[in-house]
C-alpha cells in the first residue's frame, strides 16, 4: 500500500526543507508549495491525504485557503492541519471550518510535527466527515445500528483505534473482523477489560499457552466466547466461590487476551466497529483484565512468536516513538519492562541494552517487538562511513551528536571543532558529507560562509539553532541551508536528518 502523501503550504523555505526532511524520513510522501495559489492547485492535482497549512501566507491567510478548498468538491474532504506563531489569535479563525482537524503552534519541533501529522492522518477523515454532517462519529453501515465508530484498519490501524478509545475514556465493545474471524475488545473508561472471539476454536490457542496452564485449558471453551446464558453465569459464581487463589484463572484470561491481541495486531487489514456500552462477558465481569495494549502486545509476542534468531536482533537499533494521540496507558507492563522501554534511544543495539539491563537478549528482543507492534518503538538503520563535521562550542550538543552519530551510534567519521580556524584547517584536509554548524548568533554566519568556500559541491550544511520566534526564520532562509535542527537536540532528529540527506532519494517538491 502506498504511503500517505502530505502537502505542505508555507512561504518559508527553511520550514519547507525541515518539514520535507522529517516527514520523508518518517515514511510519508511530501509535496510542498510556497504560496496559497500553488497550494490550492497542488491540492486539486495530487489530492493529498493531509495538508499542513501556514496561517500567514503572502497576500492571504490560511482560513481563506481552507474556504477555497471547501468550495471544490475534489479538495473539500482533505483534512487540514494549521501551523502559526500567532497561537490562539490565528486558530480562532478556523473554528467554523469543517476541514480543519488540528493545529500546530510555531516554532514547532520535529517531534511535534511528526506526531501531529500522524494523529491527523489517523482520525482526520472521520473528523471532517463528522463536522460536515453534524454527526458525533461517522455514519454506521451494514446491519449494526448502534455502532458509533467504524472503518477499515487499512486506513485506521487497530492500535490507533484503541489509542483513540483509551484517550477518550470510552466504554464499550470494539469488534475486529479479520477474514472469517472476529476478535472483540471490551473496554471500560478506555482500558481493556476483556478480549474474546466467538469464531476462534480453543484448539488454536492450546499450543501458545504456557505448560503450567494446561490444567485450565478446558476453560477456554467458556472464556473464549461471549456466552451470557444462565449456565455461564452459574459457572462464574461457582469459580468465584471455589477458587482459593484466582491468580491462575486471571493468568489464563490474560494469556488468552494476549494471544488474540497479537493475532489482531499482526493480521492483514480488516474492518472494525465500536459499540458503546455493550455488555461485558460474565467471566470478565468477575475477573476484569485492567490491561493496556502495550502489555498485551509484549506478552502476545512471547506466547505466539518468541524471538529465536538472536544474531539478527543483536545489532538492531530501536528508538522510542511518542505519536500524538498515542496511548499513554502502560498498565500491565512490569517495572523491568517499563525501565527497558525507557532505555530504547536509537543509539544502543539490543545486545548492548541486554547487557546494560541484565536481561537475556531474547527477552529484550521480545519486549522490543511487542512495543514496535503498538507503535512505541521504531527500528533505525545505521549509515556507516559518513563523514560529519560539527562546529559548535556547546558541550551538550557535542555530547548528543557524538552519542547519536559517532562510532557507538551510527558509525560516522565524526570530527568536532569549536571555532572558525579549526573548521577551516579540517576542511582543507578532508571532504565532509555533512557539516553541523551553530547559528544561534549572527557572528557565526561568517564561519558558515568561510566553510562553504572550502567545501565540495556535495557537502550539506545543517544549522543548529534555538528558535524562539518565527522572525528568526527570515535570517535562516537567506542562508540557503539544507536543514535546521532545534535545540535541545534529540538523537532521533539527528538520525532522521542523516538518513534523509544522505539517502539516494528525497521527497517530491511542487514549486
ChimeraX attribute file (.defattr): number of C-alpha atoms within 10 A of each C-alpha:
attribute: neighborCount
match mode: 1-to-1
recipient: residues
	/A:1	4
	/A:2	6
	/A:3	9
	/A:4	15
	/A:5	22
	/A:6	26
	/A:7	27
	/A:8	29
	/A:9	31
	/A:10	24
	/A:11	18
	/A:12	18
	/A:13	21
	/A:14	22
	/A:15	21
	/A:16	20
	/A:17	19
	/A:18	20
	/A:19	23
	/A:20	26
	/A:21	25
	/A:22	22
	/A:23	22
	/A:24	23
	/A:25	22
	/A:26	14
	/A:27	12
	/A:28	18
	/A:29	21
	/A:30	25
	/A:31	25
	/A:32	26
	/A:33	24
	/A:34	19
	/A:35	22
	/A:36	25
	/A:37	14
	/A:38	14
	/A:39	24
	/A:40	19
	/A:41	15
	/A:42	20
	/A:43	24
	/A:44	16
	/A:45	11
	/A:46	13
	/A:47	17
	/A:48	20
	/A:49	20
	/A:50	25
	/A:51	28
	/A:52	25
	/A:53	29
	/A:54	26
	/A:55	25
	/A:56	19
	/A:57	17
	/A:58	12
	/A:59	7
	/A:60	13
	/A:61	16
	/A:62	24
	/A:63	23
	/A:64	14
	/A:65	20
	/A:66	25
	/A:67	15
	/A:68	15
	/A:69	22
	/A:70	17
	/A:71	10
	/A:72	12
	/A:73	10
	/A:74	13
	/A:75	21
	/A:76	19
	/A:77	22
	/A:78	24
	/A:79	26
	/A:80	30
	/A:81	22
	/A:82	23
	/A:83	25
	/A:84	21
	/A:85	19
	/A:86	13
	/A:87	14
	/A:88	11
	/A:89	9
	/A:90	19
	/A:91	21
	/A:92	10
	/A:93	14
	/A:94	20
	/A:95	10
	/A:96	10
	/A:97	16
	/A:98	22
	/A:99	26
	/A:100	25
	/A:101	24
	/A:102	19
	/A:103	21
	/A:104	21
	/A:105	17
	/A:106	18
	/A:107	20
	/A:108	17
	/A:109	20
	/A:110	20
	/A:111	17
	/A:112	16
	/A:113	21
	/A:114	19
	/A:115	17
	/A:116	19
	/A:117	25
	/A:118	22
	/A:119	18
	/A:120	26
	/A:121	23
	/A:122	17
	/A:123	18
	/A:124	24
	/A:125	21
	/A:126	23
	/A:127	23
	/A:128	22
	/A:129	20
	/A:130	16
	/A:131	18
	/A:132	14
	/A:133	13
	/A:134	11
	/A:135	12
	/A:136	13
	/A:137	16
	/A:138	20
	/A:139	16
	/A:140	16
	/A:141	13
	/A:142	5
	/A:143	7
	/A:144	11
	/A:145	10
	/A:146	14
	/A:147	21
	/A:148	16
	/A:149	20
	/A:150	22
	/A:151	20
	/A:152	15
	/A:153	20
	/A:154	12
	/A:155	16
	/A:156	19
	/A:157	19
	/A:158	23
	/A:159	19
	/A:160	22
	/A:161	22
	/A:162	24
	/A:163	22
	/A:164	19
	/A:165	23
	/A:166	24
	/A:167	16
	/A:168	12
	/A:169	13
	/A:170	19
	/A:171	22
	/A:172	22
	/A:173	24
	/A:174	25
	/A:175	20
	/A:176	24
	/A:177	18
	/A:178	17
	/A:179	11
	/A:180	7
	/A:181	13
	/A:182	19
	/A:183	23
	/A:184	24
	/A:185	22
	/A:186	27
	/A:187	28
	/A:188	20
	/A:189	14
	/A:190	22
	/A:191	25
	/A:192	25
	/A:193	25
	/A:194	27
	/A:195	30
	/A:196	24
	/A:197	21
	/A:198	14
	/A:199	12
	/A:200	16
	/A:201	13
	/A:202	19
	/A:203	12
	/A:204	10
	/A:205	18
	/A:206	16
	/A:207	12
	/A:208	16
	/A:209	18
	/A:210	14
	/A:211	10
	/A:212	10
	/A:213	15
	/A:214	12
	/A:215	8
	/A:216	13
	/A:217	20
	/A:218	13
	/A:219	13
	/A:220	18
	/A:221	13
	/A:222	14
	/A:223	25
	/A:224	25
	/A:225	20
	/A:226	20
	/A:227	16
	/A:228	13
	/A:229	9
	/A:230	9
	/A:231	10
	/A:232	17
	/A:233	15
	/A:234	12
	/A:235	13
	/A:236	20
	/A:237	14
	/A:238	11
	/A:239	14
	/A:240	15
	/A:241	8
	/A:242	10
	/A:243	11
	/A:244	8
	/A:245	9
	/A:246	12
	/A:247	11
	/A:248	13
	/A:249	17
	/A:250	15
	/A:251	15
	/A:252	21
	/A:253	23
	/A:254	24
	/A:255	22
	/A:256	27
	/A:257	27
	/A:258	26
	/A:259	24
	/A:260	25
	/A:261	26
	/A:262	23
	/A:263	16
	/A:264	22
	/A:265	19
	/A:266	11
	/A:267	11
	/A:268	11
	/A:269	19
	/A:270	19
	/A:271	19
	/A:272	23
	/A:273	22
	/A:274	27
	/A:275	20
	/A:276	18
	/A:277	14
	/A:278	15
	/A:279	14
	/A:280	21
	/A:281	22
	/A:282	20
	/A:283	24
	/A:284	20
	/A:285	13
	/A:286	14
	/A:287	17
	/A:288	20
	/A:289	22
	/A:290	16
	/A:291	21
	/A:292	22
	/A:293	28
	/A:294	27
	/A:295	23
	/A:296	28
	/A:297	29
	/A:298	28
	/A:299	24
	/A:300	28
	/A:301	24
	/A:302	23
	/A:303	20
	/A:304	17
	/A:305	14
	/A:306	17
	/A:307	18
	/A:308	11
	/A:309	10
	/A:310	13
	/A:311	10
	/A:312	9
	/A:313	19
	/A:314	18
	/A:315	15
	/A:316	19
	/A:317	25
	/A:318	26
	/A:319	22
	/A:320	20
	/A:321	18
	/A:322	15
	/A:323	20
	/A:324	17
	/A:325	19
	/A:326	22
	/A:327	24
	/A:328	16
	/A:329	17
	/A:330	16
	/A:331	17
	/A:332	19
	/A:333	20
	/A:334	11
	/A:335	9
	/A:336	10
	/A:337	18
	/A:338	15
	/A:339	12
	/A:340	18
	/A:341	20
	/A:342	10
	/A:343	17
	/A:344	21
	/A:345	21
	/A:346	25
	/A:347	24
	/A:348	22
	/A:349	20
	/A:350	24
	/A:351	22
	/A:352	16
	/A:353	21
	/A:354	19
	/A:355	12
	/A:356	12
	/A:357	15
	/A:358	10
	/A:359	14
	/A:360	12
	/A:361	21
	/A:362	20
	/A:363	17
	/A:364	23
	/A:365	27
	/A:366	23
	/A:367	28
	/A:368	27
	/A:369	25
	/A:370	24
	/A:371	24
	/A:372	20
	/A:373	20
	/A:374	23
	/A:375	18
	/A:376	22
	/A:377	23
	/A:378	20
	/A:379	13
	/A:380	19
	/A:381	14
	/A:382	19
	/A:383	16
	/A:384	14
	/A:385	14
	/A:386	17
	/A:387	18
	/A:388	22
	/A:389	23
	/A:390	22
	/A:391	24
	/A:392	21
	/A:393	14
	/A:394	10
	/A:395	9
	/A:396	13
	/A:397	18
	/A:398	17
	/A:399	11
	/A:400	16
	/A:401	21
	/A:402	21
	/A:403	18
	/A:404	24
	/A:405	25
	/A:406	21
	/A:407	14
	/A:408	13
	/A:409	21
	/A:410	24
	/A:411	18
	/A:412	21
	/A:413	16
	/A:414	19
	/A:415	16
	/A:416	19
	/A:417	18
	/A:418	16
	/A:419	13
	/A:420	16
	/A:421	11
	/A:422	12
	/A:423	23
	/A:424	18
	/A:425	13
	/A:426	16
	/A:427	17
	/A:428	11
	/A:429	8
	/A:430	12
	/A:431	16
	/A:432	21
	/A:433	21
	/A:434	23
	/A:435	25
	/A:436	22
	/A:437	26
	/A:438	24
	/A:439	22
	/A:440	16
	/A:441	9
	/A:442	8
	/A:443	9
	/A:444	16
	/A:445	16
	/A:446	12
	/A:447	18
	/A:448	22
	/A:449	12
	/A:450	14
	/A:451	20
	/A:452	17
	/A:453	11
	/A:454	13
	/A:455	21
	/A:456	14
	/A:457	9
	/A:458	10
	/A:459	16
	/A:460	19
	/A:461	24
	/A:462	20
	/A:463	21
	/A:464	22
	/A:465	19
	/A:466	18
	/A:467	17
	/A:468	11
	/A:469	11
	/A:470	14
	/A:471	11
	/A:472	14
	/A:473	16
	/A:474	12
	/A:475	13
	/A:476	21
	/A:477	14
	/A:478	10
	/A:479	14
	/A:480	13
	/A:481	17
	/A:482	19
	/A:483	24
	/A:484	23
	/A:485	22
	/A:486	17
	/A:487	14
	/A:488	12
	/A:489	18
	/A:490	19
	/A:491	19
	/A:492	19
	/A:493	19
	/A:494	16
	/A:495	22
	/A:496	19
	/A:497	23
	/A:498	22
	/A:499	19
	/A:500	19
	/A:501	20
	/A:502	14
	/A:503	11
	/A:504	7
	/A:505	9
	/A:506	15
	/A:507	18
	/A:508	14
	/A:509	15
	/A:510	15
	/A:511	11
